[in-house]
Amino acid sequence: MRATTFTGAVAALLLVLAGCQGGGAPGSASTPEFGAQDVSWKNCGDGFQCGTVEVPLDYARPGGDAIDIALIRLPASDSSRRIGSLFTNPGGPGGSGVQFVRQAARAFGADLRRRFDIIGFDPRGVGQSSPVRCLTGRQFDTFFGTDASPDDQAEINAFAAQSKGFADACRDRSGKLLPHVGTRDAARDMDVLRAAVGDEKLTYFGASYGTYLGAFYAREFPGKVRALVLDGAVDPKVSATDILVEQAKGFETALRAFVADCVPRAGCPLGSSAPAALNRVSELLTQADRAPLTNTRDSRRVTESWAVMGIATALYAKESWPYLRQALGQAIRDRNGTLLITLADTMVERDEKGEYSNQTPANMAVNCVDKPSPPDLAAYTRVAESTKTASPRFGPFVTWGGLPCTYWPTKPTETPGPIAAKGSPPILVIGTTRDPATPYAWSKSLAAQLDQGVLLTLNGDGHTAYLQGDPCITTATDRYLTTTRPPATGTTCN
């Protein structure tokens, strides 16, 4: 559940060598021996081109081991008016930027597609870029199915054992990589990529965790920023556990919006009043905790954890609400959780063969080095217990999801704190008022922290705004990216 903040549907998200911030000649990277590369682009189907760029595993030892970063681009359709490259990051951490661009590049505004190469990349530790590896598919099935909202010490101990096993497996399979997958290193990689494609300054669109990466870049390289769009912001000031608490509250807000939409509809499986509907969801989860729901797809039992994850997945986008109505109806009427676990599988990127992408391992690996977690199980228990009142249906489940970081083999290298990015040009922050995964308050906070932050608001539902297709958001964002002129601060789109 942390994938959105630092996944799918939702933590986050390495010290720079002295004297490198914002430095270098025009077009050069902060690590010149790597920024001097050219990308050898090759056709990779459907109009896309793919390539790789080499970066140091450890920026403190640039002459040591190196890793490759995978890139993809959709070339600008009007080469005579081309401005440069638009780098993108879909969030996570752990989301594949290569897959994102292959799937979504043509959903960007027409002006952007004409005038920019739309570029995606898999950050270090993700996808095709030296991926972090941890558990097997069957082990992940067990981890996700274990009760992540434990009711007693025995259940707490069971989930703790699973969390420690997750951390130990990551150490055994990816120990050399783990210290070097943090957001600061990813930001330095992005500067190498910028130079490698020949851009003097960075133009960037980041969603969800991608806002955290973009803000880090602006802090480290303010003089290399051309235009940044940070959509569905993560607040750099917020601690790892507070991020999870606020995310849980965001899912409660989104669930109430879903319920308000459902109950007036004929056939809503939750009844005809909002309070009764919320109680019915709670009752379903309690029943799944006592006795898992059936599943006709495979042998997994639909435990409470799988059911909560399925509900949360559908809350990411309003377009998924009809599927959630259907899934809840099936679960309430027939005690059949097949649709709920199918929804959950999309969040954790589990395929029909029972194999997982590396999104979850990468997500955890970045989160655990980016921000400190409670030091032991007792401290973590106190935090998780405190969330029940603020978010009765999602609080413990979301919060306990970060427990592997307590057992992580690599110590965190960052601490929460504001990012001002002094010296940068205006940076556009977009927030959605009922975003379930990155609460609107975070976008307001980041825009206020940034020395040149400008807030654009979508009064609506769903996680992030730009790719929802709202004409007001699209027009304002595309104009900013093409001209570097942001909308008036405080602009709201309805």
N, C-alpha and C positions, 0 to 999 in steps of 0.2 A: 504493500500500500504506500510505501514511501516513494514509489517510482515517479510520481508526478512532481514531487517537490525537490528532489536533489539529485511516478507511473504512473507505467501506465497509469494511468489513472492513478503516482505517485508516488533523500534527505539531503541528503543533499548532494549534495550536488556535486607549499613547497616553496620554499622561499626563492625569490628571484635574485640572481647574481647582482651584487652591488653595482650601481652605475648603469644598468641596462634599461631602466624604465623609460619608455618613450624615445629611446635613442636610435641611432642608426641613420644612415643616409636615406633620402627619399626612395621608397620601394624596398629598402633592405630590412631584414628581420633583426631582432635583438640578438640573435645568435647567427652572425654573418655566414659562418661556414655551412649552415643549413639553409639559410634564406637565399643563398645563391643558386639553389636548384631550379630547374625548369620541370614542369609537369609534362610527362609524355602521355598525352591524352590518346585513348584508343576507343574506337566504337564499341559500345556495349549494349546496343539494341534500342529500338524505339526512339531514335533521335538523341540518345544520351551518350556521353563520353565518360570514360573512367580512367583513373590513374592513381598513383601513390606518391607520397612525399616522405622522406626519411627525417626523423627527429631523434634527439638523444633520449635514451631511457631516463637518464638522470641529468638534469640541466646543470647540476653542480659538477658533473664530470662529462662535458660534451665530447671528450675524446674516447669515452667508453662505449658500452653497448648502445646500439641504435634500434629503433623500431619503425615500422612503416605505418603511415596513416592513409587509409583508403578514402578516395574522393570520387564524386560523380558530379557531372554538370549537364544542364540543359542549355546549350549556347543561345545567346541573344538572337532573336529572330530578325532584328534589323541591325546588321553589323555597322552600317553607316552612322547610326545614332547611338551606338553602344557606349554606356558610361563606364562599365567595369563588371565586377563580380558581386553578386549578392550571396554572402555566406549565410547558412541557415543551421539552426539546431532545434530539433523537435521536443527536447526535454528529456526527462528521466530522473536522474542520470541513467544512462543505459540504453536510451533510444537510439536506433541506428539512423544517422543522418543520410546515409546512402539510400536506405529503403524509403525514408521520408521523401526525399526529392524524387525518387523514381515514382512514388505513388501520388505525390501532391504538387509537384512543380507546376503543373498546368492549371492548378487551382489559384495560383497567384494572379494578381491583377494583370491585365493585358499590357499596360504600360511597362510594368516590371519585366515581363517576359520579352518584350521587344528590346529593352534597353540594358538588360543585365543578363549575364550568365548566371543561372540559378544553381548554386553549388551546395551540395551536402557532403558531410564527412562523418566517418565513424570516429568519435574521440578515442583516445588511447584506452585500451581495456574493453572496448565495445565492438561487437560485430566482426568486421574484417580487420580491425586494427589491434592486433595482439590481444585477443579477448581474454578476460578473466574467466577461469573455469573453477567450478566448485562441486556441486552435487550432481548425481545422475538424475535422469528423468524420474525414475521410481522414487528416489530419495526426495526429490522436490514434491512429488505427489504426497508423500508422508508429511513433509514439512508444512505444506499449505493446508493439509487436512487436519493437522493437530490443532487443538482448541487454543486459539489466540485471544480468547477472552476468559481466562481461567477463573473458576469459582472457588477453588480451595488450593491448599499448598501442594497437594499431589498433582493437580493440573498445572500449577505454576512450575513445579519441578520438571514435569514432562515437556512443557514448552521450552524451558531453559535448556534441557538436554538436546532438544532439536536445534536450538539456536547455537549452542556451543558446537554441535556437530557440523553445522553450516560453516561457522568460522574456521574450524579445524580443517575442513575439506578445502576451503579457499587457500589456507596456508600451505597445505600439502601440494595442491595442484598449481598455484599461482603465486607462491610466496615472494619470488623475486620481483614480480610486477607490482604487488600491492602497495608498496610505499610511494609509487610514482603515478598513481591514477587520479590524483586530486584535481580540483578545478583550476588551481593556479597553474599546474603543468599543462592542462588542456588549453588554457588561455595563451600560454606561451607557444604551444603548438599552432594555435590559430594565427599567431603573428607570423610564424614560419610559413604557413599555408598562404597567407595574404601576400607575402613577398614572392613566394614561388609562382603564383599566378600573375605576378606583375602589377599588382595594385599598390599604389602609393599609400592609400589609406583604406581602412576597413569599412565596408557597408555590410550590415548584418541584421538578420531577423532571428530572434530567439524566443521560443515559447516555453512557458513553465520553467523547469530547471534551466533551459536555455537562456533565461533572463539573468540567472545567477552567473552563468558563464560569461554572458555579455557584459555584465557589470564588472566582473573581475577583469576582463580585458580592458575596459575603460579606465579602471583604476591603475593597471600596470602600464598601459600604453595610451594615455589620453591624447597625446599628439598624433597618434596613428588612427584616430577615429574620424570617419567621414560622416556616417549616419548609423545609428543603432535603434532598432525597434525591439522593445522588451515587452512581450505580450503574456499576461498572466503571471505577474512578478512574484518571485520569492524574495522575502525580506532578509537581507544579509545580517540584520541585527538580531534575529530570532534564534534561540538555541535549538539544538537538535530535537529535544523532547517537546519544546513549545511549538515547534513547527508541526509535529505530529498532533498535538492537542488542537491547534488551530485548524489543521486539515480536517480533523474529526468533526469539529464544529461546522466547517464548510459543507461536509457531507450531510449533516443534519439540516442545514439551511436548504440544500438542494433537494433533500427528501421531502421537506415541507412544501417546496415549490411543486414537486412532482405530485404530491398528494392533492394539493389545491387544484391541479389540472385534472387529476383522475376522478375525484369524487363527483363532479357534476356530470360525468359521462355515463351513458347507459352501459351497464355491464362492468363497471369498475369493480375489481375483485376485493377492494378494501372497504366497501360500504359507501355510505352517503354523507358522512361527516368527517372533517379532518381529524379531530381527536380520536374518533373510533378507528380511522384508517391507520394512524400512527400506532395505536395500540395493537392493531391486527398485525402489523409488521413485527412489532416486538414479540407478540405471541408466536408468530411463525419461527422466529429465531430461537425462542426459548424451546419450542418443540424440537427444532433441529438439533439443539444442544443435547436434549434428552435422548433423542433417537434420530439418527441421520435420515434424510429424505432419500428416496429411491433415485436411481440414475440408469436410464436405458441405453446410454452411449457406451459405457465401459464399466469396469469393476469398482471404480471409486465410489465411496459413500459421500453423499452431500452433507457434510457436517455444517455446523453453524458457521465456521470460518469460510468455507466455500460459498455458503449462501450470502453472507455479508459481502464478500468480495464480488459476487455476481450483481448484487443490488448496487454497490458502489460503482461498478464498471458502467452500468447503464445511466448513472447520474452524470457522467462526464459530458454528455451531449443530449440536448433536448430531443434530437432525432431518434434517440434510443428509447425514449419513454414508452412508445407502443410495445416494444419488445419486453420492457420491464413489466408492463401491465399483464402481458401474456404469461411471462415467467412467474409472476406472483400468483396469478390465477391458477396456473398448473400446480404450483406448490401448495397453495391453500386448499384447493378443491381435491386434489388427488395425492397429496404428499409426494409429489414427483418433482425433484429438483433438477431435472435434466437441462432445462433452459437456463436455470441460474448458474449451473456449473459451466455451461457452454459460454455464457457471458464472462464468467470469471477467467476462463481459459484465454480469452482475448487480452485481458489485462496482463497476465503473466506470460503471454506468448507461448502457450503450449499447443502443439499441433496434434493432429488426429492419431499419430503414431506414439504419442506420449512423450515426445521430445520437446525440450524447452530451448528457446533462444538464450543468449547469454545476458539478456536484459536484467534479470534479477541479480545474478552475481555482480555484474558491473554496477548496478544501482547501489547495492550494499557496499561494495568496495569504495566507491566514491564518497558515499555518505559517511562512512566510518573514518576516512582520513580528513574529511572536510570540517567536521565539528565534533567536539567531545560528547560522549554519552555518559549516563550515570555509571559509577565505577563498579557496582556490584548488583547482584540480584535483589537484595533488600531495598536498595535505593531505587532501582527501576520499578519495583513493585509499588512503592509509595507514589511514584509519578503516575503509573498506569491506573491505580485505584482512584486517583484524584479526578480522572476524566469522566467517571460514570455519570456525574450529575450534569456536566456541561454537554455531554454527547452520549446519551444512554445506549444508542444502537451502534455507534461507530467508535466511541472513545477508547475503550480497552483494546479492541481489535486493531485499530490503527496504531495505537501507541506501542503495544507489545511487539508490533512488526519490526521495530528497530532494535530489539534485544540482541541480535547477533553482534552489534557493535560493542557491546559490553565485553564480549569475549574475543574481540578482533585481535589478530596477531600484530597489527601495525598501529602505532599510536597516531592520534590525530595531529595534524600539522597546522591547523587554522583554529581561530576562535571567532565567535560571532562579533560583528561590529559593523558600523555604518560604512557605506561606500559613497564618497563624494565625487571622485573622478575629476578633480579640479584641473582645468586646462582643456577639457574636452569641449566640443561644440554641443549644441542642443541634442538631447537623447529623448526619444519618445517612449513613454511607458503607457501600456494599454491595460486597463483593468475591467473585468466584468463583474457587475454588482452581486450576482449570485453564483459565482464560480465555486464549484464544490471542492476543488483541489488546491487552488492558490487563492485564498480569500482576498476580496477586493481591498481590504485594509492594507495588505502587503504592497499592492501596486501604489496606493496612495503614499505609503511610507517610503518606498524606493524613489518615487518621483521627488519627494521632499528631500531625501538624502542627497541625491545627485545635484551637483552644483548647477548643472544646466538641464535638470529634469523637467519634462513637460508631460502632464497627465492627460490621457484621452480615455473616456469612460464609455463602455457599452452597458446600458441599462438592460440587462437580460440574464439569461441562464446559460449554463454550459461552461466548459473549461477552455479558457482563452477566447479571443474574439475574432482575429483577422480572418481565419479560414471558415468562419461561419457564413461569410458572404454578405454581411450587412453593408449596403452601399455607402453609408456614411463613414464607417470604419475603413472600408477599402479605399475610398477616395482620399481621405485624410492621410492614411498610411502611405499610399502610393505617391502622393504629391511630396510628402516628406522625403521618401527614399530617392526620388528622382531629382528633387531640387534642393534638399537639405533644409527646407523651410517647414517647421512643425506647425500644427494647428495651434490656435490660442489655448493656453493652458486652462484646464477646467472644461474643455469641450465635452459634451455628452451626446451620445447617439442613442436613440430609442428604437 
